[in-house]
Amino acid sequence: MKVMDAVRAVAEPRRREILRLVWDAELSAGEIAERFDVTFGAVSQHLKVLRDSGLVTLRQDGRKRYYRADRKGMGPLADYLQSMWATKLDALTELAEAAERAEKSEEASP
């Protein structure tokens, strides 16, 4: 894996989202494409960039192509991505909890 290629690849938000989707599970190209509001061809191009930069592995089964994050191949970039997603998830949890508290206090007010 070339580090600069990998960094450039994950600089694009859709590619980061694709990586997050295939982080713990292998998904077909079609399953990945269903989650985006762009064409299958656009998602296919993102997958090619991720594959060429060594961030995902490809397994073919007949006509289907399955992708999975190559965490070992990523080296320290894997830890960075995982911590970035965890931080965002923590922030989202805090926002949801604050909204829930605000909603409950509005319900309690006359």
C-alpha positions as CSV (number, residue, x, y, z in Angstrom):
1,M,0.0,0.0,0.0
2,K,1.3,3.4,-0.9
3,V,0.5,5.7,2.0
4,M,-0.2,8.8,-0.1
5,D,-2.5,6.9,-2.4
6,A,-4.4,5.6,0.6
7,V,-4.6,9.0,2.2
8,R,-5.9,10.5,-1.1
9,A,-8.4,7.7,-1.4
10,V,-9.9,8.3,2.1
11,A,-10.0,12.0,1.6
12,E,-13.2,11.6,-0.4
13,P,-16.3,11.2,1.9
14,R,-18.0,8.5,-0.2
15,R,-14.9,6.4,-0.1
16,R,-14.7,6.7,3.6
17,E,-18.3,5.7,3.9
18,I,-17.7,2.7,1.6
19,L,-14.8,1.7,3.8
20,R,-17.0,2.0,6.9
21,L,-19.6,-0.3,5.3
22,V,-17.1,-3.0,4.5
23,W,-15.1,-2.6,7.7
24,D,-16.6,-5.6,9.5
25,A,-18.6,-7.3,6.7
26,E,-18.0,-8.4,3.1
27,L,-20.6,-6.7,0.8
28,S,-21.3,-7.1,-2.9
29,A,-20.8,-4.1,-5.2
30,G,-24.6,-4.0,-5.6
31,E,-25.2,-3.9,-1.8
32,I,-22.7,-1.1,-1.5
33,A,-24.2,0.9,-4.4
34,E,-27.8,0.6,-2.9
35,R,-26.6,2.8,0.1
36,F,-25.7,5.8,-2.1
37,D,-27.6,8.3,-4.1
38,V,-25.2,8.1,-7.1
39,T,-25.0,5.7,-10.0
40,F,-23.6,2.2,-9.8
41,G,-20.8,3.3,-12.1
42,A,-19.8,6.1,-9.7
43,V,-19.7,3.6,-6.8
44,S,-17.7,1.2,-9.0
45,Q,-15.1,3.9,-9.6
46,H,-14.8,4.6,-5.9
47,L,-14.3,0.8,-5.3
48,K,-11.6,0.7,-7.9
49,V,-9.7,3.6,-6.2
50,L,-10.0,1.9,-2.9
51,R,-8.9,-1.4,-4.4
52,D,-6.0,0.2,-6.3
53,S,-4.8,1.9,-3.1
54,G,-4.8,-1.3,-1.1
55,L,-7.7,-0.4,1.2
56,V,-10.1,-3.1,0.2
57,T,-9.9,-6.7,-1.1
58,L,-11.9,-8.1,-3.9
59,R,-13.4,-11.6,-4.1
60,Q,-15.3,-12.7,-7.2
61,D,-18.0,-15.3,-7.0
62,G,-19.4,-15.9,-10.5
63,R,-20.5,-12.5,-11.7
64,K,-20.6,-10.9,-8.3
65,R,-17.8,-8.9,-6.8
66,Y,-17.5,-8.8,-3.0
67,Y,-15.4,-6.2,-1.1
68,R,-14.0,-6.1,2.4
69,A,-11.7,-3.6,4.1
70,D,-8.1,-4.8,4.2
71,R,-7.3,-3.6,7.7
72,K,-4.0,-5.4,7.9
73,G,-2.9,-3.9,4.7
74,M,-3.8,-0.4,5.9
75,G,-1.4,-0.5,8.8
76,P,-1.7,2.6,11.1
77,L,-4.3,4.1,8.8
78,A,-6.8,1.5,10.1
79,D,-6.4,2.7,13.7
80,Y,-6.9,6.3,12.6
81,L,-10.1,5.5,10.6
82,Q,-11.5,3.5,13.5
83,S,-10.8,6.2,16.0
84,M,-12.3,8.8,13.7
85,W,-15.5,6.8,13.3
86,A,-15.7,6.2,17.1
87,T,-15.2,9.9,17.8
88,K,-18.0,10.8,15.4
89,L,-20.2,8.1,16.9
90,D,-19.5,9.4,20.4
91,A,-20.4,13.0,19.3
92,L,-23.6,11.7,17.6
93,T,-24.6,9.8,20.8
94,E,-24.1,13.0,22.8
95,L,-26.2,15.0,20.4
96,A,-29.0,12.4,20.6
97,E,-28.9,12.3,24.3
98,A,-29.0,16.1,24.6
99,A,-32.0,16.2,22.2
100,E,-33.8,13.6,24.2
101,R,-33.2,15.5,27.4
102,A,-34.5,18.7,25.8
103,E,-37.6,16.9,24.5
104,K,-38.3,15.5,28.0
105,S,-37.9,18.9,29.7
106,E,-40.3,20.5,27.1
107,E,-42.8,17.7,27.8
108,A,-42.5,18.3,31.6
109,S,-43.0,22.1,31.2
110,P,-46.7,23.4,31.2
